Amino acid sequence: MTTLVTTASLTSWELTIESVGAVVFAIAFSGWALLPFAAAVVVGVSVRRHWRGAVAVALVGDLVLLAFTVWALWSVLASDSSTAVLGLLFAPLVQVALVGVAMVVAVGVARVRSRRMSRAV
């Protein structure tokens, strides 16, 4: 949806929904843009189920993902450059990397906490 709105705001609704191919491309690109958020949900569910001690870390990772997304969209919309829209193409790669880092840090924190708890017993 954000892709459709951003594309329409940069061009026009007529160009965005001009042909079936344009609509299919917009829907496919929307899926690409939403992929990092699906990954964040998977990470959140996995951390909650298997590494409960790191839920706060996963939430911080989600907030970082959200902040980066807002910044990236704002940068694309505020830019006067003709190639700024490429940011929409590459942003999901950075977002997935952020989600991966959040998962690694969350699992690391959970393992350190579980080791401390097992040593304390």
C-alpha positions in Angstrom: 0.0 0.0 0.0 2.8 2.4 0.8 4.3 1.7 -2.6 1.1 2.5 -4.3 0.7 5.8 -2.4 4.3 6.8 -2.8 4.2 6.0 -6.5 1.0 7.9 -7.0 2.3 10.9 -5.0 5.5 11.0 -7.1 3.6 10.6 -10.4 -0.2 10.3 -10.6 -2.9 7.7 -9.9 -3.6 7.5 -13.6 0.0 6.3 -14.3 -0.1 4.0 -11.3 -3.2 2.1 -12.4 -2.8 2.7 -16.1 -2.6 -1.0 -17.1 -2.9 -4.4 -15.6 0.9 -4.8 -15.8 1.4 -1.6 -13.8 -1.0 -2.8 -11.1 0.6 -6.2 -11.0 4.0 -4.6 -10.7 2.8 -2.3 -7.9 1.3 -5.3 -6.0 4.5 -7.3 -6.4 6.6 -4.3 -5.3 4.3 -3.8 -2.3 5.0 -7.4 -1.3 8.7 -6.7 -1.6 8.3 -3.7 0.6 6.3 -5.6 3.2 8.7 -8.5 3.4 10.8 -7.0 6.2 7.8 -6.5 8.3 6.7 -10.1 7.8 10.3 -11.1 8.8 9.9 -8.9 11.9 6.7 -10.7 12.9 8.4 -14.1 12.5 11.3 -12.9 14.6 9.0 -11.6 17.3 7.0 -14.8 17.5 10.1 -16.9 17.5 11.7 -14.9 20.2 8.6 -14.9 22.3 8.2 -18.7 22.0 11.8 -19.9 22.3 13.8 -17.1 24.0 11.4 -15.3 26.3 14.2 -13.4 28.1 14.9 -11.3 25.0 11.4 -10.0 24.1 12.5 -6.5 25.0 15.5 -6.7 22.6 13.2 -7.8 19.7 10.8 -4.9 20.5 13.8 -2.5 20.3 14.7 -4.0 17.0 11.2 -3.5 15.7 11.3 0.2 16.8 14.6 0.6 15.0 13.0 -1.0 11.9 10.1 1.4 12.1 12.4 4.4 12.6 14.5 3.4 9.6 11.4 2.9 7.5 10.0 6.3 8.3 13.3 8.0 7.7 13.8 6.2 4.3 10.3 7.0 3.1 10.7 10.6 4.2 14.1 10.8 2.4 12.6 9.6 -0.8 9.6 11.9 -0.7 11.6 14.9 0.4 14.3 14.5 -2.2 14.4 16.4 -5.5 16.6 13.8 -7.1 15.3 11.7 -10.0 16.9 8.6 -8.6 15.6 8.9 -5.0 12.9 6.3 -5.7 15.7 3.7 -5.9 15.7 4.0 -2.1 12.3 2.2 -2.2 14.0 -0.6 -4.1 16.9 -1.1 -1.7 15.3 -0.2 1.6 13.9 -3.7 2.1 17.4 -5.2 1.9 18.6 -2.9 4.7 15.3 -3.5 6.7 15.8 -7.3 6.5 19.4 -6.9 7.6 18.1 -4.9 10.6 15.6 -7.6 11.4 18.4 -10.2 11.2 20.6 -8.2 13.6 17.7 -7.9 16.0 17.3 -11.7 15.9 21.0 -12.4 16.5 21.1 -9.9 19.4 17.9 -11.2 20.9 19.1 -14.8 20.8 22.5 -13.8 22.2 20.9 -11.9 25.1 18.6 -14.8 25.8 21.5 -17.3 25.9 23.6 -15.1 28.2 20.6 -14.7 30.5 19.9 -18.5 30.5 23.6 -19.2 31.3 23.6 -16.8 34.2 20.4 -18.3 35.5 21.8 -21.9 35.2 25.0 -20.9 37.0 23.1 -19.2 39.8 21.3 -22.5 40.6 
